[in-house]
């Protein structure tokens, strides 16, 4: 069975703990981070990661809600999109 994966994008003012808190939340939900990139672009923290959510203890909507709540607590924008949707958009 192929892995179910999601892309997570985090944007906002750079601050301590963004990577730690995001990765901890994903770990606690049962997700596995497969790839991650982060940088500061013109003063804005930008992180994109790809996570396998096949073994998550919640559905994708629940994971999205948790990540968006974390983003709100930290003053960040967090977006979650299924890899399958991204690939389908690329075929169009």
C-alpha positions as CSV (number, residue, x, y, z in Angstrom):
1,X,0.0,0.0,0.0
2,X,1.5,3.4,-1.0
3,X,2.2,5.9,1.7
4,X,-0.2,8.7,2.4
5,X,1.8,11.9,2.4
6,X,1.1,15.6,3.0
7,X,2.9,18.8,2.3
8,X,3.1,21.2,5.2
9,X,4.0,24.9,4.6
10,X,4.8,27.2,7.5
11,X,5.2,30.9,7.0
12,X,5.7,33.8,9.4
13,X,8.0,35.9,11.5
14,X,11.2,33.9,12.5
15,X,11.2,32.8,16.1
16,X,12.6,30.1,18.4
17,X,10.8,26.8,18.4
18,X,9.1,26.7,15.0
19,X,10.8,23.6,13.8
20,X,10.8,21.9,17.2
21,X,7.2,22.5,17.9
22,X,6.0,21.5,14.4
23,X,8.1,18.4,14.4
24,X,7.0,17.4,17.9
25,X,3.3,17.8,17.0
26,X,3.8,15.7,13.9
27,X,5.6,13.0,15.9
28,X,2.9,13.0,18.6
29,X,0.3,12.5,15.9
30,X,2.2,9.5,14.4
31,X,3.5,11.3,11.2
32,X,7.0,10.7,9.9
33,X,8.8,13.7,8.3
34,X,10.5,12.5,5.1
35,X,11.9,15.8,3.8
36,X,12.1,19.3,5.1
37,X,13.5,22.6,3.8
38,X,13.5,25.9,5.7
39,X,15.0,29.3,5.2
40,X,14.5,32.9,6.0
41,X,13.4,34.9,2.9
42,X,13.4,38.7,3.3
43,X,12.8,38.3,7.0
44,X,10.1,35.7,6.7
45,X,10.6,32.1,8.0
46,X,9.6,29.6,5.3
47,X,9.4,25.9,5.9
48,X,8.1,23.2,3.6
49,X,8.0,19.6,4.7
50,X,6.7,16.3,3.3
51,X,5.3,13.9,5.9
52,X,4.1,10.3,5.7
53,X,0.8,10.3,7.6
54,X,-0.1,6.6,6.9
55,X,0.3,5.8,10.6
56,X,-1.3,8.9,12.1
57,X,-3.6,8.6,15.1
58,X,-6.0,11.2,13.4
59,X,-7.2,11.9,9.9
60,X,-5.8,14.5,7.7
61,X,-8.4,17.1,8.7
62,X,-7.5,16.6,12.4
63,X,-3.8,16.9,11.6
64,X,-4.5,20.1,9.6
65,X,-6.6,21.5,12.5
66,X,-3.8,20.8,15.0
67,X,-1.1,22.3,12.8
68,X,-3.3,25.4,12.2
69,X,-3.9,25.8,15.9
70,X,-0.2,25.6,16.6
71,X,0.4,28.2,13.8
72,X,-2.2,30.5,15.4
73,X,-0.5,30.2,18.8
74,X,2.8,31.2,17.2
75,X,1.5,33.8,14.9
76,X,2.3,31.7,11.8
77,X,0.4,30.6,8.7
78,X,0.3,26.9,8.3
79,X,-1.0,25.1,5.2
80,X,-1.5,21.4,4.7
81,X,-2.2,19.7,1.4
82,X,-2.3,16.0,0.4
83,X,0.5,15.0,-1.9
84,X,-2.1,13.4,-4.2
85,X,-3.8,16.7,-4.7
86,X,-0.5,18.4,-5.6
87,X,0.4,15.7,-8.1
88,X,-3.1,15.9,-9.7
89,X,-2.7,19.6,-10.1
90,X,0.6,19.1,-11.9
91,X,-1.1,16.8,-14.4
92,X,-3.6,19.5,-15.4
